[in-house]
Amino acid sequence: MLLTISTTGNAANPATDLGFLLHKHPANAQAFSTAHGTAHVLYPEAGDERCTAALLLEVDPVALARRGRGKGRGGAPDAALAQYVNDRPYAASSLLAVALSNVFSSALRGACKARPERAEQALPLRIEVPALPARGGPDLVRKLFEPLGWTVEVTAVPLDEQFPEWGDSRYVRLVLEGELRLAHALRHLYVLLPVLDDAKHYWVSADEVDKLLRAGDGWLPEHPEQKLIVGRYLSRRWSLTRQAMERLELARLADADDTDIDEIDNAVDEESDTEERPVPLAVRRREAILTALRESGAARVLDLGCGQGQLVQELLKDVRFTEIVGVDVSMRALTVASRRLKLERMGERQASRVQLLQGSLAYTDKRLKGYDAAVLSEVIEHLDLPRLPALEYAVFGSARPRAVLVTTPNVEYNVRWESLPEGHARHGDHRFEWTRAEFREWAERVATRHGYAVRYVPVGDDDPEVGPPTQMAVLTTTKTAGSAATTETTARHEKGAKAV
């Protein structure tokens, strides 16, 4: 199976920069082993004005049949002959998508040290796929690619040119033209080639959801054929499809609600803090959290609403924290956190300690159960008050870590911020800001309901009149009340759900 990528250029921006972006030298023909054959990368033409890179995948049908353990397309049992005589060596499919992600992995991420400015630029691209299985025909091909900015030329391949009366096959010849970043173009192909084929060559497991959302970041949430793409990519596995659709909706809502990703997990930005105090409040807040976590003896920690990952970054510096999970509703925030943490270049041992998950704190999530401690740093004030009970149950009733640290602004201290107009919240997205008494009332109620003990820690300079700028509650489970409280809150939650 074959795929070619072409671009044009000039003396100032030669087309051969394509070699830098793909991390494959135009003068060399290279071969890469894959699980089902060999992938070749070569350049049929390479000049300043035009350059073409070709990805040729030679599939070993015997290896494919053996690895498939007798299963054919889509996982259904095939006749013995069909395992060896099929279109896999010739037609673009999930095999080509996997080879593309392996061979051009850096280009997919948009990484290029040699030509970073070119990696960020839209290039005049022409992509050709001579044989593409398209269940849905040329019309579906156009519906998938045209909303992404491509000019689509798609031609149905006849069953036999000598017998036109037999009609067209389910294969098409595809030509895409447009000005896009190369990374975006490769991500489109990585997702949509197997979607059109509609029959993956491997078992679709839960991690395929993460692969889909990473490759679809920036275009899939708004695609008019989103539901079809998700369903086919995940081989119509209902549980995975539902999970992916829920996460896409969460990402859409988060993007609509976010004002600036740089402010996601800070009530007051660090620059304004620095003007007021030698040590930024955001830094002092993280130091207070780290101290409380160490005192609790926690080793496995959740950062709920992790934003850009500043706290996760600090936790990684302390080896006593053996497992760190950052959770956020915004995929954009998680992408920034991943870059901040340099997960792509992190060593294997360090990488095994950290994980970033997308999720909403308003819903229970079995992935969050069993941890020593959870941190809600500058999170609760971003929720509407009617939604706060859902977070309380999800964290304290369902996930139920041994310790929960909650920080939130102290509204009484706002009078000390000279740059903050009277009556204004510290952040435009804050739904509320509590006094010390209001925060304590809430924390005591949560602790009583869910079987926790609570203590309070001031964060920042503790003003004798208005208190500290940030207030922190440290809630720890009580051995006697924990089980009964969990049973009671579970029953109350289920009763409320039935009533709704």
N, C-alpha and C positions, 0 to 999 in steps of 0.2 A: 504494500500500500504506500501511497506517495502523497506528499504535501509540499508545496513550494511557497516561499515567501519572497516577494520582490519589493524593492524600493528604488527610488531615483534620487539623484543628488547633483552636485556641481563641485567645482574645485574647492570652494570654501567649506562645503559640507558634503564630502564624498559619499556616494552610496555604499561604499565598502565599510562605512561605520557600522553597517548591519552586522559585520563580523564581531565587532567589539560588543554590541548589544546582546548578541547570541552567545558570546564567549566561545566562538568557534572560528578559527583562522580561515579566511577564504582560500589560502594556498594549500590547505591540507584537507584530504579526505579522511574522515574519522569514523570509527566503528565502535559501538557500545553494546555490550551484552544486555539482554533483557530476559525476563522470566520465560518468554515464549519465542525467542529468536534473537535477531541482531538488528540494531538501528544504525543506519549510516547517515552521516551528514556530509554533504558536498555542495560545491558552488558551481553550477553550470556556467554562470557568468559573474564576473567581478570587476567592475570598473567604476570610475568616479561618477559616471552618469547613470549607471544602472547596475544593480547587484541582485542576484537571486540565490537564496539558500534552499536546498532541498533536503527534506527528511524522508528517507526511504526505510521502511520497516519490512524486513524479511521475517515472516512468521513460520515457525516450525509446527505444522499441524499435528505431528505426532506428539511433540512436547505439550502442545495445547490440550490434546485429548487426554494425555496421561495426567496432567495437572488438574484437569476438570473432573477426573474420576468418573468418566462415563457420562458426564452431563454436557448438554449442548447449550445452545443459545438460550439465555434467560433462565438456565438451570433446569430445563425440562429434559427428560431422558430422550436421547436420539437413537435412531437406528445405528448399528455398528458402522456402516459405511459413511453415514453423514458426519461422524466424528472426524473423518479424514478428508472427505470431499465436501468442501464448503467454501464460502466467500471470504473467510478470515484472512488469507494471505493477500487479498487484492483490494477489498473495500475498506475505506476508512471507518473506524469503529472505536470502541473503548480501548482497544489495544493501541491504537495510534495516539489516543489522548494520554494514556499512561506513559508511552514512550516520549511524547512531547514534554510531559511534566518532569521526567527523569533527565532527559538530555538537555532541555532548556530551563532548568530549575531556577537559575539566577535571573534569566530574562523574564520568567513568569513573575518574579518578585519585583521586577523593575530595578534590579541592582546592576550597576556598571561603574566600577571605579575609574576605568580608563576614559569613559565619555559620559559622566553623570548628567551633563546638561542635555545630551541627546536622548538619554533614557527618559527624561521628563518631557521631551518634545513630541508633538504629534507628527508622524512621518507619513508621506504618501505611500501607502501599502497596497499591494496586490497579492492576494492569497488564492491559490488554486488547489482544488481537490478533484482529481480526475474521476474518482469513483467513490460516491458517498451513498450508503443506504439511507433512504429518507422515507420512513413510515409516516405518511401524511402528504408526500409528494412535494412538488415545487412550491405550492402555496404555503405550506408550513415552513419551508426553508426561508421564504421571504418574511413571514411573520416573526421568525426568531431573530434574524439578523438585521433587518431594516431598522427596527427601533433603536439599534445600537449605533447607528450612523453609517452603516455600510450601504454601498450600492451593490445590489445583488444581481448577478447573472447566473441563472440556474437552468440547466437543460436536461430534460429527461432522457435517459439512455434506453433505446429500444431493446426489446428482448432479443431480436435478431434483425440486423439491418437488411438481410436478404428476404425477410418475411415481415414487412411492415404491418401486415394485417394482424399479426400477433399482438401488436400494441407495445406499450412501454413497460419496462421493468420497474422495480422499486428503487433503482439506482439513479443518481443524478450526477451531472458534472457541475461543480460549483466554482464560481469565480467571485471573490469579494474585493471591492475597491473602496478605499476611503482614507481619510487622514486621521489616524489614531495613534496613541502611544503603543509601542510594540507590546508592552506588558499587558495592556488591556486587550489587544487583539488575541494574544495567546490564551488569555483567560477565557475569552469568548469561545475559542475553539475547544479548550479543555472541557468545558461544560457541555457545549451544544453538539459536538460530534457524537458522543454517546447518547444524547437525548434524541437525536434524529435516528440513530441506529435502533434505539429502544431495546437493546439486548446486551447487557454487560457480560463480559467474559469471566467475571469473578463474583464471588459472594458479596453482597452489599451489606456491610456491617454498620454499626452505629457511628464509627468515625467518618463515614462518608458524608454525614451531615456537616461536620466541621469543614471538610474539604470543599463541599459545595458552597458554604457561606463565605469561606476565604476567597475562593475564585470568583464568587458572585458579588463581592463587596464593591459597592459603587454603581452597580447596574441591575442586579437581580431584584432588589426590593421594589423598583419602579417598573419592571418589565411587564408589558400587558399580558404576556403568556407565562407569567410566573408560576401559576399553579401547574400547568402542563410540564414546564421545565423541571420543577421540583419532583413531581410524581414520577416522571420517566427517569430522571437521573438516579433516583433512589429505588428504581425497579418496582415502583408501586407498593412498596412496603408501607402499609398504612401508618404504623406507629412512628416510623422515621419521617414520613412525609408530614404528619401532624406536628412533630417536634420542629422540623425545619420551618414550616409555615408560621408556627407560633413565634419562633425566634426572629424570623424576618419581620413579623408585625411588631415585635418588641423593638427591634432596631429602627423601624420606621417611626414609631412613636417617640423613641429616644432622640432621633435626629430632628424630629419636629419640635421637640421640647428643649433641646440643647441650644444655649446661646453662644457658648464658646467652650470648646473642649478643654482649653487651658484652665478653666475654672471649675471643672467637674467636681473635684473632691476638696476644694478649699472654700471656706466661707468668706475669707478675706484673702485676696491674692498676696503673694509673697513680697511683691515690690512695695505695696502700701504698708505691709507689716514692717519692712526694713526701714522705711522712713520713720516709723513710730518708735521702733525698738532696735537695739543692736542685734538681737537674735529674732528672726522672723517668727511670727506666731505659728505658722504652719510647721516650722521645724520644731518648735517647742511642743506642739501638739503630738508630733510623731515620737519625740523623745519620751513624753509622758506615757504614750501608748506602749512603747517598747519596754519601759520600766515596769508597767503593770503586767504585761505579758510575761516578763521574766519572773516577776514575783509569783505569778499564778502557776509557774512550772509547766506552761504549755509547750508542746513540741509541734503539734499539728494545728495550724492556724488558718482561719478564713478571713480574708479582707473583703467584706461585703460592701459593694459600691466602691471598687478599687480605683476607678477613674484611670488616670495616667500611670498608675503603678508606683507612686513614690514610696508608699509604705511597704509594698512588696519588695522594692529594691533594698530598703533598709533591713527588712527581715532576712533577706538572703545573705547579708553580711554577717549574721550571727548563726553559727553552726548549731546552736541548741534548737533552732527551729528547723525540724527535719522535713516538714511538708508544709508548703505555703500555697494556698489557692486564692487567686483573685477573681472576684465575680462582679460583673457589671452588665447592665441592660444594653449599653451602647457598644455596638461592634466597632465603631470608630474609636471609642476610648480604649478598647482592648487592643486595637491595632497600634495605637500610640504607645500603650504600655509594653507591647511586645517589642517595639523598636527601642524603647527606653531601656528595657532589660537585656536587649541584644540576644534574644532567645535563639535566633538563627545561628549565632556564632558561639553560644554558650557550651561549655564542656559537658560531657554526658553526665557526670556525677552531679554537677550543679543543676543541670536541666531537669534531672529526676526529682529535684526538691520542689519545683514550681510548676503551677498549672494555671492557665487563664480560662475562665468559663463565662459564657454569656447566659444570663438568667435574670429573672425579675424577682425581687425580694417580696413582692406581693403574693407570690405563689409558693406552695411547698415544693421542695426539690430534694429528692432522695440522695442526690449527689453530695449534699451538704451535711449529711448525718454522720455522727461519730467523731467529730473534731474536738480538740481540747479547748479551743477558744475561737471566738468570732469578734471581729471589730466592725462597728458601724461608726465610721469617722465622718462627721459632717454629712450625714445621709438623711436622717429622719425628717429634717426641716425641708427637704425637697419633695416630700410627699404631701398630698392633700390630707387633712386631718381625718376625713372619713375612711381613707385607705390605710391609716396607721394600724388599726386592729389586725388587718391581714398580714402586715409585716410582723407584728408581734407574735402571731401564731406561727408563721412560717419559720421565724428564727428561734423563739423561746419554746414554742410548743412542739414543732415538728423536728427541726434540725437539732435543737437542744444541746448545744455545746456546754462544757463544764463552766466556762466563763464567757461573758459577753461584755465588751467594752463599748460604751456609747458616748460619743462626744457631740456637742451641739453648741451653737453660739449662746451666750448669755446676753439677752436683749438689754438688761439693765446697764451693761457696760458700753452700749452704743453711744451714750452721751460723751464718752471719752474720746471717740473718734472725731477729730475736728473736721475731717474731710467728708463726714457722713451727714447729710441733711437730716434735720430732726424729723422723726417719724418714718424714716426710710429703713428698709432692711439692708443687711450687709451685702446681699446678693439678689439680683433681680428675680431669680428662680425660687427664692425661699418662700414657702407657703405660710410659714409662721416662724416666729422666734420667741422662745420662752424665757420667762424670768426664772430665777433659781427656785422659787417656790413651785412654779408650774412644772418645771423639769423633775423636781423631787416627787411631786404628787404622781406624775406619770410613771416614774421609775419604781416607786413604792407599789403602785397598783399592779404593774407588770410582774414585779418580784413576787408579790403575794399570790397572784393568779397562777403563776407557772412554777412556783417552788424554788425561788432564788433568794439569796441574801444580797443586799446592796450597800455599797459604800461610795462616797463621793470624793473626787480628786479635783482640785482647782488646776487649771492649765493657764499659764501666763501669770503675770503679776496680780496678786490678789488684792484688789483695791478695798480699803476698809469700808467704803460707802456702797459701792456697786458690785463688788465681787470681781472674779477673774473674767477675762474676755471669753474664755471657753470653759464650759463645765463638762466634767466627765463622770459617768456612773460606771462602776465596776460591779457587775452582777455575777454571782457564783452560785452554783446549785447547792441546795441543802440536802443532805443525805436522807433526812426523814420525810421531807415534804415533796421531794421530786416526783416520785411515782404517782402519788395521789393527785398532785397538781396536773401532771401530764394527762392522766385519765380524765380528769374533770374538764380540762380545756379542750381535749379531743372531742369529748361528748358535746360540749357547747358548740364547737366549731361545726361538727357534723349536723347538729340540730339546726344551726343557722343556715347551713348550706341547703338543707331540705326545705326550710322555710322560703328561701329565695327561689 
